[in-house]
Amino acid sequence: MDNQVPTIRIAVHEGDKLIREEVFNQKTIRIGKAGQAHLRLDDENVSRQHAVIEVLDSGDVRITDLESTNGTLLNGQKTTQAVMRSGDELLLGEMRLEITLEGAAEEKTATEAFYSPSAIHDDAPLTQKMALEIAVLWNEEVVTVKHFQKGTTVTAGDKVGSLIFIPSEYIGQEQMNLAVPEGSGFLLDLSSPGVEGDCLVGGKVIKVGDLERRGKLVNKTQLRMEAGTKARLNYGPFTLMVGLENLPQPVHVPLAKRLNVQDHVYSAVSVILHLLFLIMITLIPEEQLRAIRDPYERRSQAFKMIQVAELEKLAQLEQERRAREEERRKKKDEKFETEDRTSADKSKMKIKKLDDLKSKLTPEELKKKNQEIADRALTRVLNQQDDLLSQVLGAGGDPNMAGMGPRVIGSTGSGSMVSGLDAFGGTLGGGTGGFQGTPGMFGGSEFGPADLKGIDGLEKGGEGLPAKLRFKKGGGRPVVYSAPYSVTGELDKATVRRYIQSKMNQIRWCYQQEVQRNPNVAGQVVYKWVITPTGKVIGVKVASSSLKSPAVEKCIASRIATWRFPSPRGGGTVKVTYPFIFRVTK
């Protein structure tokens, strides 16, 4: 039993800002908003008694959620109780707690937390020759374990020739150099955008994202693999366990045990029988072989030749039929083209004759001619449009009441309905050349063919008798805006924005669902994601949010994960940071 109490350092962050750091040397640490909590967090989303950290007799450090309202997240996963390691992160409400364990508990957790690839050697004797050992796990099941001696460049991906298989959608490219030689050791590449996990460096467990901040990387992207240094890298459901290990000694099996005499006897007998059969076939005379053949073979060949000839004949007939149809189509098109030109010429002649006639008439003759043509045209229209005329008359009120009937053509409304109609396309008389408005009891005004401003009752609160319309007061509606954004990589920024704008209906749909429940929800959410060389989206996460609606944030993240952008140039990856602003307009 280990009674030593480790030192527990807790760095409290609000977003990316460090608020404070507290150090504890006790077995129980209560966390919450209440005044008696050892670690008090001033956040409305934190419960009074939210969670408790306990140091067990075994030396393990355990976090337990005390049935809080919003739950406790350990490394991004919601948990009720779990054992923590140094470098783990807790998320309580909007507060992010970074845990650092110092002392016996840290060492015990670090050594027990990592899977030992050498365990699969079944205690086989080891040599003194060191090699890079990589164990590939799929959903926590060991798939393969490979050793690479010094000087070997270890490639990973799904491209042909890759030494370690990982699907390209999880690493963002078809093939990458996972480990490159450095002297007698290796440098492990951690630059892939989708990589997660932690590393054991100097007896301390450090998350992959914190290695650069702690100065553990070479060239900002590579981890030097030394004795005692191990890495556990997660690429989706695939996990790579990487470390330097001694190679197992080869097992020597005596030749007598490796040879199976019975199998070799069977193989020898089979070879002899096949040779005898081939010799027998070669000794049979050719005439005898011909006699054995199918007597109907020649007839079958004749039938096949006939079938081929018939098919060729049918193909030729089909080709001739298509040629005739094409010829008929061309003649028909030429006929229609000729008729269209003739019709156009006739129309031009009619217009010319009409212009000549109009220029020869005196003003009095022209006015009389216009009146006759207008009377005939209006009579024909009224006969064909009885229903429409009834509707127009009904909209204007009772035609028997003074001032209530429609005055259709002319400026005074007291003359004939056709007094202002020009047979050549205009209007005559001293009027305005359009319809005069339908006056109601409380007024009215004139309007032209495209100006309907004189109808009473169509304005807000209007009291005109013909329409009696009312407008309801408009309610609020949810809207989504975009703010300044950033795109890093070989993909045009405008292209990314146009694609996102084409998907805005999905974003509005997620927001609309929440507005139905909470009309006052509003704020800004900034999302980050990575576009792979194939255009797929990975690593969607919320960088910051003031919306206070996990349901909307989760809904939008799930939608973004289904998007597929154009493939970036050069096969690289693209990092996108894009904010959405949500509010309800009144």
C-alpha positions, 0 to 999 in steps of 0.5 A, spaced: 500 500 500 502 506 498 500 512 503 504 517 499 500 523 497 502 526 490 502 533 489 496 535 484 497 542 480 491 544 477 491 550 472 484 553 471 483 556 464 477 560 461 477 559 454 485 560 452 486 564 458 490 562 464 486 564 470 490 561 476 494 555 478 493 552 485 497 546 488 494 541 493 497 536 497 491 532 500 487 526 498 480 529 497 479 535 493 472 538 492 470 542 486 464 546 485 461 553 486 459 553 493 464 556 498 466 550 502 469 547 495 477 546 495 477 549 488 472 554 487 470 555 480 466 562 478 461 559 473 454 559 472 454 552 468 458 549 474 454 546 480 455 547 487 458 540 488 460 539 481 466 533 482 471 531 487 478 528 486 481 523 490 487 519 491 486 512 492 490 507 497 493 504 490 496 511 488 491 512 483 488 519 482 480 518 480 475 524 478 468 523 480 462 527 477 457 528 483 451 528 479 452 535 476 447 539 472 452 539 466 456 533 467 464 533 467 468 532 461 475 528 461 479 529 455 473 531 451 469 525 453 463 525 458 465 521 464 462 519 471 468 516 474 475 515 471 482 514 473 486 521 471 493 521 468 498 527 468 497 532 463 489 530 462 484 536 461 477 536 465 472 541 462 467 543 467 462 548 464 466 553 461 472 552 465 478 548 463 482 544 468 489 542 466 492 536 471 499 535 473 501 530 477 508 530 481 510 524 485 509 517 486 502 517 483 505 520 477 510 515 475 505 509 477 500 512 472 505 514 467 508 507 467 501 503 467 497 507 462 502 505 456 501 499 452 507 495 452 508 492 445 514 487 447 508 483 451 506 480 445 513 476 444 511 471 450 517 472 454 521 470 448 529 472 450 531 478 447 537 481 443 541 487 445 540 490 438 535 496 439 529 497 433 523 501 433 517 497 434 510 500 432 504 496 434 498 497 430 491 497 434 484 497 431 479 499 436 483 496 442 485 490 438 492 488 436 493 488 428 500 487 427 507 489 430 513 491 426 520 492 427 524 497 424 532 497 424 536 504 424 537 507 418 529 505 415 524 511 413 518 508 416 512 510 411 504 510 413 498 511 409 494 507 404 498 508 398 501 501 395 508 500 398 506 504 405 510 500 411 504 501 416 497 501 413 492 507 416 487 510 411 488 516 408 482 520 411 485 519 418 492 522 416 490 527 411 494 524 405 495 518 401 502 517 405 507 520 410 513 519 413 511 517 420 519 516 422 525 518 419 532 516 421 537 520 426 543 517 427 542 511 431 535 513 433 529 516 430 525 522 429 517 521 430 513 525 425 507 529 429 505 534 424 499 530 421 492 534 422 488 529 425 493 526 430 491 525 437 494 522 443 499 522 449 507 521 449 511 518 455 517 523 455 522 523 461 517 519 466 511 524 464 505 523 460 504 529 456 499 530 451 501 531 443 498 538 443 502 540 449 509 537 447 511 543 443 509 548 448 514 544 453 519 544 448 519 537 447 519 537 439 525 537 434 523 542 428 516 543 432 513 537 429 518 531 430 519 527 437 526 524 438 525 517 440 530 515 445 530 509 451 524 510 455 520 514 450 514 512 448 508 514 444 501 513 443 498 516 437 490 516 435 488 516 428 481 515 428 479 508 430 487 506 429 492 507 435 500 506 434 504 504 440 511 507 438 517 505 442 525 503 442 525 495 444 530 490 443 529 485 438 527 478 440 532 472 438 530 468 432 527 461 434 532 455 431 528 449 429 532 443 426 531 441 419 528 434 421 522 438 425 521 442 419 520 437 414 514 433 413 516 427 410 508 425 409 507 431 405 513 430 401 511 423 399 504 425 396 507 431 392 512 426 389 507 421 387 502 427 384 508 429 380 509 422 377 502 421 375 501 428 372 508 426 367 505 419 365 498 422 363 502 427 359 506 422 356 500 418 354 497 424 351 503 425 346 503 418 344 496 417 341 495 418 334 492 425 331 487 421 327 485 417 333 484 424 336 480 427 330 475 421 331 474 422 338 472 429 337 464 431 336 461 429 330 457 435 330 463 440 330 462 442 323 455 443 323 456 447 329 461 452 326 456 452 320 451 455 324 455 460 327 457 463 321 450 463 318 449 467 325 454 472 324 452 473 317 445 475 319 447 479 324 452 483 319 446 484 315 441 487 320 447 492 322 447 494 315 440 495 314 440 499 321 445 503 318 441 505 312 435 506 316 438 511 320 441 515 314 434 515 311 432 518 317 437 523 318 436 525 311 428 526 312 430 531 318 435 535 314 430 536 309 424 538 314 429 543 318 430 546 311 423 547 310 421 550 317 427 555 316 424 557 309 417 558 312 420 562 318 424 567 313 417 567 309 413 569 315 418 574 317 418 577 310 410 578 310 410 581 317 415 586 315 411 588 309 405 588 313 408 593 318 411 597 312 404 598 309 401 600 316 406 605 316 405 608 309 397 608 310 398 612 317 403 617 314 397 618 308 391 619 312 389 626 315 389 627 323 381 627 322 381 621 318 386 618 322 382 619 328 376 616 325 380 610 323 383 609 330 376 609 333 373 604 328 378 599 329 378 600 337 371 599 337 371 592 333 377 590 338 374 592 344 367 588 342 371 582 341 375 582 347 369 584 351 366 578 348 371 573 350 373 576 357 366 576 360 368 573 367 374 578 367 370 584 366 365 582 371 370 581 376 373 588 374 366 591 375 365 588 382 372 590 384 369 597 383 363 597 387 356 598 384 356 601 377 349 604 378 352 609 384 355 615 382 362 615 382 363 608 384 364 605 377 371 604 373 373 609 368 377 605 363 380 609 358 381 617 357 382 622 362 375 624 364 372 618 365 365 621 362 366 619 355 366 613 351 370 607 354 374 606 347 374 614 346 382 614 348 384 608 344 389 608 339 389 603 333 396 603 332 398 602 339 398 608 343 392 613 346 388 618 344 385 624 347 387 629 352 387 624 358 393 621 361 394 615 357 392 609 362 387 607 367 383 612 372 383 609 379 377 606 382 374 611 387 371 609 393 367 613 398 373 616 401 377 617 395 382 614 390 387 616 385 389 615 378 394 609 376 397 607 369 398 600 367 404 599 372 402 603 377 396 601 382 397 606 388 390 608 387 386 602 390 383 604 396 384 599 402 391 596 400 395 600 405 396 599 412 390 600 416 386 603 410 379 603 410 377 603 403 370 599 402 372 595 395 378 591 399 378 591 406 385 588 407 389 588 414 396 587 415 398 583 421 404 585 425 411 581 423 414 577 428 422 576 429 425 571 425 432 567 426 438 570 421 445 567 421 451 572 419 458 570 417 464 574 420 471 575 418 474 568 417 481 565 416 483 559 411 490 556 411 492 552 405 492 551 398 485 552 397 482 559 395 479 563 400 473 565 396 472 558 394 471 556 401 466 562 403 462 560 397 461 553 399 460 555 406 454 560 403 451 554 399 450 550 406 447 556 410 440 553 410 443 547 414 446 552 419 439 556 419 436 549 420 440 547 426 439 554 429 431 555 428 430 548 432 433 552 438 429 558 437 423 554 437 424 553 444 428 559 446 426 565 442 432 569 446 438 565 444 443 569 440 451 569 440 457 567 436 460 560 435 467 559 432 468 553 428 475 550 426 476 544 422 481 541 417 480 539 409 483 533 407 487 532 400 480 529 398 476 535 400 473 531 406 472 535 413 475 532 419 477 535 426 471 539 427 471 543 433 468 549 437 474 554 438 469 559 442 462 560 443 458 565 446 451 562 444 450 558 450 447 552 446 450 545 446 445 543 442 446 548 436 453 547 437 453 539 436 448 540 430 452 545 426 458 540 427 455 534 425 453 538 419 460 541 417 463 534 418 459 531 412 461 537 407 466 535 402 470 541 399 474 542 392 480 538 393 486 543 395 491 544 390 498 540 391 494 534 395 495 538 401 491 540 407 487 546 409 485 549 416 479 553 416 477 558 422 470 560 421 465 564 425 457 564 425 453 570 428 446 568 430 440 573 432 433 574 432 431 580 428 424 583 430 
